[in-house]
Amino acid sequence: MTVLERDILKAIRDYLKIQNIPHYRMTTGTFTRQNRYVVTQPKGMPDIIGYFDGKHHPEARGRIIAIEVKRPGKKPTKDQEEFLQAVNKAGGLGFHADSVDKVAVEIANFKQRIKDGKAKKVRVFPVYAVDKHRIRN
């Protein structure tokens, strides 16, 4: 039986709720309305964006989490990979996952890196690094 991405996404979101990690489902795509082409999110936007709050996750307080959900064996696009790398570079946690177990391991490892002083320092999230096509002169 093939595992669907939407089922993995739902399981991961349920896990994040149990872990008290506020998060949002980022629906991406395009559509036409009144003869206008509308883009709902920039290219590379992951499926889930969230953050670690100080009440439940004091060691990671204020850090962003970005998860691109894929079916087992599938990989993120170049744009998605760039977005996740930018999150990591800014001191957050960005990765792709094909299971709840992968999410649990990534979060645990991230928190341990913070405790050990090996995580990157938090800095302002560089939107320009992942949304290059929106830069205006």
Secondary structure, DSSP 8 states (H G I E B T S, - for coil): ----HHHHHHHHHHHHHHTT--EEE----EEEETTEEEESS-TT--SEEEE--TTT-GGGTT-EEEEEE--TT----HHHHHHHHHHHHTTSEEEEESSHHHHHHHHHHHHHHHHTT-S-------HHHH-GGG---
